């Protein structure tokens, strides 16, 4: 796999991730710590975005000095585009977490623990999936067309009106199977995933919630990772942009937890983004859409979606008042 990532760049990235994770977990990951408040979530979200932007600036400066301005501009734009894509698509993942926590009746103080392990698991799973995807794209270039067709299909399906899935979470086949194959307690046991009773090991509903959070991330990664490969196939850019976006997911969750209902139109904006990226991958042999144009298009789609959402929310408030 060809990559611009040098040992120095990989080492700096790993050091930043480890340091930020350690700070985050030390401040918010202590046993018995309170859940994130809206203000704390906003501050941490701003911190993660700032760290990501500082990394992109440092990446640009390094490439400017070692590879020239053209490479620096192109790769930095690719990083920013991948970061914005992953951040946007991750919002849907957050909404699924809200639904899961509601079904399992996980209180906010315990959601923090599930999200800590969920994000750590996502880092490992995404890393494996990205390197596997990079290898596939390198060995079989036609895989990009499959990615493009899949994203196009997913985007169209997301945008089309259809019957909402109103099946209770507890009736989902996977949850029924897990409950049938795990010895489980009836209720939560604090922050414990497992407890022992009369010498037997029991799983708690908190473990089931964690399993579902990890599975949901794998499902959403099936959309977000091919989308980033439409921007660049360099595993260093794909992995760094993806992981920087994921590292802020826990703060994003607590930031959106109380305002999720205000983003009813977001799925349509994300659908348009997926269709655009899918088309970009399918026409790559005929016309290459510049990375800067991709970033502007994705940003424009999301901005218009949020403005429409704000207008709809304002009209709803006026009618209610």
Secondary structure, 3 states (H helix, E strand, C coil): CCCCCCHHHHHHHHHHHHHHHHHHHHHHCCCCCCCCCHHHHHHHHHHHHHHHHHHHHHHHHHHHHHCCHHHHHHHHHHHHHHHHHHHHHHHHHHHHHHHHHHHCCCCHHHHHHHHHHHHHHHHHHHHHHHHHHHHHHHHCCCHHHHHHHHHHHHHHHHHCCCCCCCCCHHHCHHHHHHHHHCCECCCCCCCCCEEEECCEEEECHHHHHHHHHHHHHHHHHHHHHHHHHCCCCCHHHHHHHHHHHHHCHHHHHHHHCCCHHHHCCHHHHHHHHHHHHHHHHHCCCCCCCCHHHHHHHHHHHHHHHHHHHHHHHHHHHHHHC
